[in-house]
Amino acid sequence: MSSNAKKRDQKILIKIAVALCYGVLSAMAINMFLSHANSYSAGLLGVSQLLQALFLQSGLHISMSLLVAVLNVPLFVFAWYEFGFSYILFSMLAVGFNVVFLKFIPTATLVNDPLTNTIIGAAILGIGIGLCFNQGFTTGGSDIVVTYCQKKLHKKVGMLNNLINGAILVVTVLCFGPSRIVYSLIGMLVTSLMMDHTFVLQEDVSVTIYTKKSAAVSEQLRNFVHGATLLHGTGVYTNEPTDIILVCTPKAQLNELRKMVHNVDPDSFISISRADVEFGNYQHYSF
């Protein structure tokens, strides 16, 4: 087996492991913490909790796992059309693990304090979602919408998630009054914070490439998803011409950029620093 094939298999195994990890973490967050605090979680899990509560008022008991599975169907159809099957493959696996573990992990009470339950459950959920985002797939549900909006609007996933969660809170107030939204609001904010903290690959970096083969490097960079700027300079020590290429890219695409530059100029020097993109024509993330 070639080294490329081994790396591909390793990446697949890592993604499967992360999807499994999310399934366990999200089910634990719901069944062991958030459900005991009358707190609604973020995204589609929160929508499922809300619908379950509304159905219970009508005398119908519908399991969380069934609601999660049904609500994900139209979103996966949209994701297949927008991102392709390879994108939703591991997202479907993550949702599948979530549905399974929601069914089998017991609703045990580990902590009695509702605020503690809310914070712990929300933090666990946010970590699980962020881990999936780092591997290039989502946890289904509203995360598909968040990813689409992130690509189009260039906003962090936590902020976009807050907008969706705000809609959940509005419906909660209309249906149940304001008593339930305090812990839900705290939990959603904690989840969004942990998502942004864990999803490190969404952060932008500024890459400065020093090379004496700028023509060859520039030719390679034309195939890169982001643009680049070429500057002409002179080495102070050698007094020789040294060109400088500037690129702004998310961390997720750094390895691809390194390989492209290294293939044509192994002697190039690359400097990386954190950057915050404010505005402009910039496609933030590509799965």
Beta strands, then each sheet from edge to edge (+ up, - down):
strand 1: 204-211
strand 2: 228-234
strand 3: 241-250
strand 4: 269-274
sheet 1: 2+ 3- 1+ 4-
end
